[in-house]
Amino acid sequence: MALERSDVEKIAHLARLGLNEADLPRTTETLNNILGLIDQMQAVDTAGIEPLAHPLEATQRLRADAVSEENRRDAYQAIAPAVQDGLYLVPKVIE
């Protein structure tokens, strides 16, 4: 399916695009290239191929779930103005 200049003018009007006369040949060629690529993709035989739920159906490599930092909560809370049961106490700001 090849588009002609009049088709591109109609599409530009419907899309409310202001194309210059100089841009029409290049735009027509670009749209025809896109439609040609779509025709090529539709010509591929996909019989027997399952559709994907996601284009990147791959398993993600995960690191081992191991502790890499030591617990330093007591050291951090030692310099806090107010702490209770491992929580920072702050003044009430909403009445």
N, C-alpha and C positions, 0 to 999 in steps of 0.2 A: 504494500500500500504506500504509494508515494503522494506526498502533499504537493500541491501547486501553490503558486504565489497567492491566488485568491483564497485558498484554504487558510494559509497563514494569516492573511489579513483578517479573515472572519474570526479566527482563534484569538488574535490579538485584540480585536474589538470586544469579543465576549469576556476576555480576561482584563479588559480595560488597560491594555498596555499600549503605550505610545511608541510605535516603531517608526523609525525614519525610513525613507525610501532606500537609503544606502544600506540599512541593516536587513532589509527583507530578503535578499538573496542568501546572505550568510545564515540567517535564522531558518530559512526554508531548508537549506542544506543540513544544518544541525539537527532539525527535527526529523528529517528523512533518515539521517544516520541513526538517530535514537530508535526510530520505528524499525529500521533494518536490523538493529541489534535485538530488538524484541522478537522479530520474526525468526532470527537465528536461535534464540533461546527457546522459542516455542517449537522449533523443529527437532529439538533433542528428544530422543526416545527415553522416557522416564518410566517405562513399564517395569514393574517389579521393584521399584525403589520406594521405600517407606518415607513418608513426609517427616520432617524433623519438627519437634516441638520448639526447638531453639536452634539457631544456625550454628552455635558452638557447643554441641552436645559432647563435651569432654569432661572427664573427671578432673577435678582440681587437685593439684598436689598440695597436701597439707603438711605442715611441720608437726613434729611430735609435740604432744601436749605435755610439756615439761616446764617446771618452774625455772625461770631464768633470772629472777630478781629475788633478793631476800626481803622479808617483811620488815620495813623500817618505820611502821606506823608510830611506834612509841617514840622514836627519835624525832619524828616530824611533829608530833603532838606535844612534845616536851616544851617547845617554845611557843605554843599557842596560848593566848590569854585565858581561854576557858574551854575545858574538855570534860566530858562526862560519858562514861561507858564506851569509850572509843569514838565518840562523836564530837565534832566541833560545835561549841555553843556560840550563837550569834545573837545580837540584840533584835528584838521584835521590830519590824519596820512597817507592818500593816496593822492598823488598829481595828 
